[in-house]
Amino acid sequence: VYQVYPRSFADGNGDGVGDLVGLTRRLDHLVWLGVDAVWLSPIYRSPMADFGYDVSDYCDIDPVFGSLEDFDRLLAACHRAGIRLILDWVPNHTSIEHPWFVDSRSSRESDHRSWYVWRDSRPAGGPPNNWTRMWSTEPAWTFDDHTGQWFLHVYLPQQPDLNWHHADVEAAMHQTLRFWLERGVDGFRADVVHLIGKNEELANFVGPGSDRPTSRQISGSYGHVLLQRIRSLLDAYPQRPMMVGEVVLFEPGQVASYYGNDDELHQVFDFRSIKSAWTYEAFRARIEESQKELGDDKWGTWVLGNHDNPRQRTRLGTEARARAAAVLLLGLRGTPYLFAGEELGLPDAVVPPQRQLDPAGRDGCRAPIPWTAEPSHGWGVDPWLPFVEDAGRYAVAVQRDDLSATLHLYRRLLALRRSSPALRCGRQELLDIDEPVLGWIRHDGSDRRVILVNFSAEHQRVDAGGVVEASSDPMRALGSFDGSLAADEAVVIEVAS
Ligand code: NOJ
């Protein structure tokens, strides 16, 4: 699944902000690359305090991205190309400008008052509990002078939390899913979905550092009930839509619990790998843990990059490691999520203070995609964020002409994954190989592939044979495996059954 951050992908009208027409025109890139599905970060009407994760109308397209007609054309083009389209759904909070919230804050008696989480001050004064909002030490509450109560916002003050205990909220949010399902979308990525079932007590967190709402499982069992009802809704549609949930929880078993009994989320993001150090121990532990938690019947996810985190090239420090990470990501059992631009090996952009826009400092990974070598890189005017340094060198057009480029590595890995049942959906076992080479086998009947990742900066020898089908090292000649791995190299090897 390829994640498109729409502002940064491709600009169809030359205003410097990516849009749906731009994406539709560049769909050939995704067809050529060989992805199965696109997850589109929010495109709904929004004041853009959090660049679309603050929605003021769930059933319309923000004019900066285009229109509903542009969307329908994009969806049709995706389907013609055999690509599925997954929308981002933001159920935990709306924008402060959403008509529901505007009404909610207008009076304590308003019809929508209890659609949001309103509380009185503590008896001694001050916010209702000790929660602080994300990316800040400020309270997760804002006092509304007009009605004399506080509203909860786990994120920005412009993102008030919905009250999912209110049946009308649930019904209205279900309607937003139906709206897009009836237009034909193939599924949703559900934003911080573990937060929708917060229990109504909203008790103080206790203990050091535990004031951050997302650091704890605050949804309790009600979140699971809500997800079961969402699942029933999805299951009733003929396109068999899927939902992948963003669950920002890190304790063992928490992510797995959101699959329910195959009656909640179809997939759950597991962010433990994005937080893992690039070491043998860390990834061995991650793979073991994930196999143990998911077993054979749950289908996991692998996420090494997205619009909230530094890019792999920046995080891992070298191009060689970023390329090895591509082999790792596409060699594991589970759905790989690939953030647009990773296939180009982009680093983060260095964004000067006067151009910084994101309240949480995430601009660097959101730099626009360079399509061509010339200075405008396929964008009309200077885009909303600066390009990465030396962007021309990473441009799609430049890499397409260079078979040793990272772009071709991703394309090759995706093609292998598509053609090999073992890589696509086979079982997985870790191999007994010593540090620093991590190895695992994927197999499906007689189809077998071994993946080896050298986590060290030194050349290594491995007792294995077979045919190398892909390597992160552009210097390697594909073919019979001689048992040697270059520094930071990762390979896919076809082995006899
Ligand atoms: C997670 C999203 O990925 C992030 O970009 C956003 O800021 C928060 N949820 C709040 O919606």
Residues whose N, C-alpha, C, O or C-beta is under 5 A from the ligand:
A	BS01	NOJ	D50 Y53 Y155 D191 V192 D308
